[in-house]
Amino acid sequence: RLFQHAIPSPVEITKAATRHVPENLPANSARALPNNGLTATQMAIAIRDVGLEPYIVASPSAYLLNSSLYAYLRCRIPLILTIHLYDVIGGTETLLGAHAVAVTGFSLGHSNPVPHTSTGFLLRATRIDKIYAHDDQVGPFSRLVHARTAQEYLATSWQGAGTIEARPWFLLLPLYHKIRIPFENIDDAILELDHFLEQARPQVYPTLPRTEWDIFLTTVSQLKSDIHMTLRPLLGGGVEKALVANLPRFIWRVKARCGNDCHLELLFDATGIAQHNLLVHVIEVRTELPSLITALAPHVAHRVNNRQTRTIFDAFLPVP
């Protein structure tokens, strides 16, 4: 509904997927139906057949899996998660095969975000403890639970001789063709921004909690509705520019939280080109974090590697 495309039946999906690439048909068969499942290429072709663009996130780590699911589901875009299923009995693993499910929700069950990389970067999406999916072999609200072990896997609702583990293979996203900027581009920019902020925060604002970043895709209508309902009563006329700004239809929204307070919002054009400056608007909610970025901006420009991070600091340079 979000992208206003046709919604084909399962048979139409299979026919579209196998129209040009019948790569998984048995050697003695020329029929697309019935078949034993679709390949990644065929699923991508089926997505393109309804006018959307397939985007693949290969071999996602727990961090990339959670952050991608969170970022796109917040915009009500379901994702196809392809997994390998293993039946584990004792120390013996038996591969049951590959399987695809439609991810439709998540639970932010962890009270604190999980620090990422050696810098300790905090992303709100790492609070996810459960993923909910439509699994045609289990049901519409099948749970996939992150296991707290050295080996990354998801505990499933499947019944087997032992424990059925799901190991992520790839994510497949059906996107509107003008959403050109993936989550990873914005994540990389905020990772570098956080690195510079953490070098200065303990000295400049020692009582300010470390920033927890909230990164997700949204639409301009949803953004302005949220601003009107939440920030406008808090800031009054301070958000008028955001409400009347000429913004793109799809936006990457980055919230910076310190403790329970939102200090800053950065808005990036999700329909732009990676080689351009994507920052389109800044909303300063509180003063501490914006003033820290302002203080750092003149001193770090020559050390910033990421183009979008440099754009953020440029936006906070003092006006001569």
C-alpha positions as CSV (number, residue, x, y, z in Angstrom):
1,R,0.0,0.0,0.0
2,L,2.8,2.4,0.8
3,F,4.2,2.2,-2.8
4,Q,0.8,1.7,-4.5
5,H,1.9,-1.2,-6.6
6,A,-0.1,-4.2,-7.7
7,I,-0.5,-7.1,-5.3
8,P,-0.2,-10.3,-7.3
9,S,-1.4,-13.7,-6.2
10,P,1.1,-16.4,-5.2
11,V,0.6,-18.1,-8.6
12,E,1.3,-14.8,-10.4
13,I,4.4,-14.2,-8.3
14,T,5.8,-17.7,-9.3
15,K,5.0,-17.1,-12.9
16,A,6.7,-13.7,-12.9
17,A,9.7,-15.1,-11.1
18,T,10.2,-18.0,-13.5
19,R,9.2,-16.3,-16.7
20,H,12.8,-15.6,-17.9
21,V,14.9,-17.5,-15.4
22,P,13.7,-21.1,-14.8
23,E,17.0,-21.9,-13.1
24,N,15.6,-24.2,-10.4
25,L,13.6,-26.5,-12.7
26,P,14.5,-30.2,-12.8
27,A,16.3,-31.3,-15.9
28,N,13.3,-33.3,-17.1
29,S,10.7,-30.6,-16.5
30,A,9.7,-27.5,-18.5
31,R,7.0,-26.4,-16.0
32,A,7.3,-23.5,-13.6
33,L,4.5,-24.9,-11.4
34,P,4.8,-26.7,-9.2
35,N,8.3,-26.1,-8.0
36,N,10.4,-26.5,-4.9
37,G,11.0,-22.8,-4.2
38,L,12.5,-19.7,-5.8
39,T,16.1,-18.6,-6.0
40,A,17.4,-15.2,-4.9
41,T,17.5,-14.1,-8.5
42,Q,13.9,-15.2,-9.1
43,M,12.6,-13.4,-6.0
44,A,14.3,-10.2,-7.1
45,I,12.7,-10.6,-10.6
46,A,9.2,-11.0,-9.0
47,I,9.8,-7.8,-7.0
48,R,10.8,-5.9,-10.0
49,D,7.8,-7.2,-11.9
50,V,5.5,-5.1,-9.7
51,G,7.6,-2.0,-10.3
52,L,9.7,-2.1,-7.2
53,E,13.5,-2.4,-6.9
54,P,15.1,-5.3,-5.0
55,Y,17.9,-4.5,-2.6
56,I,19.9,-7.3,-1.1
57,V,21.9,-7.3,2.2
58,A,24.1,-10.3,2.0
59,S,25.3,-12.4,5.0
60,P,24.0,-9.9,7.6
61,S,25.6,-9.9,11.1
62,A,23.3,-9.6,14.1
63,Y,24.0,-5.9,14.1
64,L,23.3,-5.4,10.4
65,L,20.2,-7.7,10.6
66,N,18.7,-5.8,13.5
67,S,19.5,-2.4,12.3
68,S,18.2,-3.0,8.8
69,L,15.0,-4.6,10.0
70,Y,14.4,-1.7,12.4
71,A,15.2,1.0,9.9
72,Y,12.9,-0.2,7.1
73,L,10.1,-1.7,9.3
74,R,9.7,1.8,10.9
75,C,8.7,2.9,7.4
76,R,6.3,-0.1,7.2
77,I,8.3,-1.8,4.6
78,P,8.4,-5.6,5.2
79,L,11.6,-7.5,4.4
80,I,12.2,-11.0,3.1
81,L,14.7,-12.8,5.3
82,T,16.2,-15.9,3.8
83,I,17.7,-18.4,6.3
84,H,19.4,-21.7,6.5
85,L,17.6,-24.1,8.9
86,Y,19.7,-26.6,11.0
87,D,18.4,-29.3,13.2
88,V,20.8,-29.4,16.1
89,I,21.0,-32.5,18.3
90,G,23.8,-32.4,20.8
91,G,26.8,-31.4,18.8
92,T,25.5,-32.7,15.5
93,E,24.0,-30.3,12.9
94,T,21.8,-31.4,10.0
95,L,21.0,-28.9,7.3
96,L,17.3,-28.9,6.5
97,G,17.6,-26.4,3.7
98,A,17.0,-22.8,2.8
99,H,13.8,-21.0,3.7
100,A,12.3,-17.5,3.3
101,V,10.0,-15.6,5.6
102,A,8.5,-12.1,5.5
103,V,9.6,-10.1,8.5
104,T,6.8,-7.9,9.8
105,G,7.8,-6.8,13.3
106,F,10.2,-6.8,16.2
107,S,10.5,-6.4,20.0
108,L,12.8,-3.9,21.7
109,G,13.1,-6.2,24.7
110,H,16.6,-5.3,25.8
111,S,16.7,-2.4,28.3
112,N,20.0,-1.1,26.9
113,P,21.6,-1.0,23.4
114,V,24.5,-3.4,22.7
115,P,27.8,-1.5,22.1
116,H,29.0,-1.9,18.5
117,T,32.6,-2.1,17.4
118,S,35.6,-1.0,19.6
119,T,34.2,2.5,19.8
120,G,31.2,1.4,21.8
121,F,28.7,3.0,19.3
122,L,25.1,2.7,20.6
123,L,22.3,2.1,18.2
124,R,18.7,1.8,19.3
125,A,18.0,-1.1,16.9
126,T,20.4,-3.3,19.0
127,R,17.8,-3.4,21.7
128,I,15.9,-6.0,19.5
129,D,15.6,-9.4,21.2
130,K,12.8,-10.9,19.0
131,I,11.9,-10.7,15.4
132,Y,8.3,-11.6,14.2
133,A,7.8,-13.0,10.8
134,H,5.1,-14.5,8.6
135,D,6.3,-18.1,8.0
136,D,4.1,-20.2,5.8
137,Q,5.3,-23.3,7.7
138,V,4.6,-21.9,11.2
139,G,2.1,-19.0,11.1
140,P,1.7,-15.3,10.8
141,F,3.5,-14.3,14.0
142,S,6.4,-16.8,14.1
143,R,9.1,-15.7,16.6
144,L,12.8,-15.7,15.8
145,V,14.8,-15.1,19.0
146,H,18.4,-13.9,19.1
147,A,20.6,-16.5,20.9
148,R,23.1,-15.0,23.3
149,T,26.0,-17.2,22.2
150,A,29.3,-16.8,20.4
151,Q,27.7,-18.2,17.2
152,E,25.0,-15.9,15.7
153,Y,21.8,-17.7,15.0
154,L,18.0,-17.3,15.6
155,A,16.0,-19.8,17.7
156,T,12.8,-20.6,15.8
157,S,9.3,-21.8,16.4
158,W,9.9,-24.9,14.2
159,Q,9.5,-28.4,15.6
160,G,12.3,-30.9,14.9
161,A,14.1,-33.8,16.4
162,G,16.4,-31.3,18.2
163,T,16.6,-27.5,18.3
164,I,15.9,-25.8,14.9
165,E,18.3,-23.0,14.4
166,A,17.9,-20.3,11.7
167,R,21.1,-18.7,10.4
168,P,20.6,-15.6,8.3
169,W,21.7,-15.9,4.6
170,F,20.5,-12.6,3.1
171,L,17.8,-9.9,3.4
172,L,15.8,-8.9,0.3
173,L,14.1,-5.5,0.4
174,P,11.4,-4.4,-2.0
175,L,11.9,-0.6,-2.4
176,Y,10.4,2.2,-4.3
177,H,12.8,3.0,-7.1
178,K,13.6,6.5,-5.8
179,I,14.9,5.3,-2.5
180,R,18.5,5.2,-3.5
181,I,20.4,5.6,-0.3
182,P,20.6,2.4,1.8
183,F,20.8,2.3,5.6
184,E,24.5,1.5,5.6
185,N,25.4,4.9,4.1
186,I,23.7,6.7,6.9
187,D,25.0,4.3,9.5
188,D,28.6,4.8,8.4
189,A,28.2,8.6,8.7
190,I,26.8,8.5,12.2
191,L,29.5,6.0,13.3
192,E,32.2,8.5,12.4
193,L,30.2,11.4,13.9
194,D,29.8,9.5,17.2
195,H,33.6,8.7,17.2
196,F,34.5,12.4,17.1
197,L,31.8,13.3,19.7
198,E,33.1,10.7,22.1
199,Q,36.6,12.0,22.0
200,A,35.4,15.4,23.3
201,R,32.2,14.6,25.4
202,P,33.9,13.4,28.6
203,Q,35.9,16.6,28.9
204,V,33.3,19.1,27.6
205,Y,30.1,17.6,29.0
206,P,31.2,14.9,31.5
207,T,27.6,14.6,33.0
208,L,26.0,14.1,29.6
209,P,25.2,10.4,28.9
210,R,26.6,8.8,25.9
211,T,24.4,9.3,22.8
212,E,22.1,6.6,21.6
213,W,21.4,6.9,17.9
214,D,18.0,6.0,16.4
215,I,18.2,5.6,12.6
216,F,15.2,4.8,10.5
217,L,13.5,5.5,7.1
218,T,10.3,7.6,7.1
219,T,8.1,9.6,4.8
220,V,7.8,13.4,4.8
221,S,4.1,13.2,5.8
222,Q,4.9,10.9,8.7
223,L,7.8,13.1,9.8
224,K,5.8,16.3,9.8
225,S,2.9,14.6,11.6
226,D,5.4,13.4,14.3
227,I,7.0,16.8,14.6
228,H,3.6,18.4,14.9
229,M,2.4,16.0,17.6
230,T,5.6,15.6,19.7
231,L,8.1,18.4,19.1
232,R,5.8,21.4,18.4
233,P,4.2,21.4,21.9
234,L,7.7,21.1,23.4
235,L,9.5,23.7,21.2
236,G,6.7,25.9,20.0
237,G,7.9,28.0,17.0
238,G,11.3,26.4,17.0
239,V,10.1,23.7,14.7
240,E,8.2,25.8,12.2
241,K,11.0,25.6,9.7
242,A,10.9,21.8,9.7
243,L,7.1,21.8,9.2
244,V,7.2,24.2,6.2
245,A,10.5,22.9,4.7
246,N,10.5,21.5,1.2
247,L,11.7,18.0,2.0
248,P,11.9,14.8,-0.2
249,R,9.2,12.2,0.0
250,F,11.5,9.6,1.7
251,I,13.8,10.7,4.5
252,W,16.4,9.0,6.7
253,R,15.6,10.3,10.2
254,V,18.4,10.2,12.8
255,K,17.5,10.9,16.4
256,A,20.3,11.5,19.0
257,R,19.2,10.6,22.5
258,C,21.2,11.3,25.7
259,G,19.5,9.4,28.5
260,N,15.7,9.9,28.1
261,D,16.0,13.2,26.2
262,C,16.2,13.7,22.5
263,H,18.8,16.4,21.8
264,L,19.0,16.5,18.0
265,E,17.4,15.2,14.8
266,L,19.3,15.0,11.5
267,L,17.3,14.5,8.3
268,F,18.9,13.0,5.2
269,D,17.5,12.7,1.7
270,A,16.8,9.0,1.0
271,T,16.1,9.7,-2.7
272,G,19.4,11.5,-3.4
273,I,22.8,10.3,-4.8
274,A,25.5,9.0,-2.4
275,Q,28.1,11.4,-4.0
276,H,26.0,14.4,-3.0
277,N,25.4,16.1,0.3
278,L,22.3,14.4,1.7
279,L,21.7,16.3,4.9
280,V,18.5,18.4,4.2
281,H,17.5,19.6,7.7
282,V,18.6,19.8,11.3
283,I,16.3,20.1,14.3
284,E,17.9,21.1,17.6
285,V,15.8,20.0,20.5
286,R,18.2,20.6,23.4
287,T,21.4,22.6,23.5
288,E,24.1,20.4,24.9
289,L,24.8,18.0,22.0
290,P,24.4,20.6,19.2
291,S,26.8,22.9,21.0
292,L,29.3,20.1,21.3
293,I,29.1,19.6,17.5
294,T,29.4,23.3,17.0
295,A,32.5,23.5,19.1
296,L,34.2,20.5,17.3
297,A,33.2,21.6,13.7
298,P,36.1,24.0,13.1
299,H,38.7,21.6,14.4
300,V,37.8,18.2,12.8
301,A,37.0,19.1,9.2
302,H,40.4,18.0,7.9
303,R,40.1,14.6,9.8
304,V,36.7,13.6,8.6
305,N,36.6,10.8,5.9
306,N,32.9,10.3,5.3
307,R,31.2,12.9,3.0
308,Q,28.0,12.9,5.0
309,T,29.7,13.3,8.3
310,R,31.6,16.3,6.9
311,T,28.2,17.7,5.8
312,I,26.9,17.4,9.4
313,F,29.9,19.3,10.8
314,D,29.6,22.0,8.0
315,A,26.0,22.6,9.1
316,F,27.1,23.4,12.6
317,L,30.0,25.8,11.6
318,P,29.6,29.2,13.2
319,V,28.3,31.8,10.8
320,P,31.0,34.4,10.2
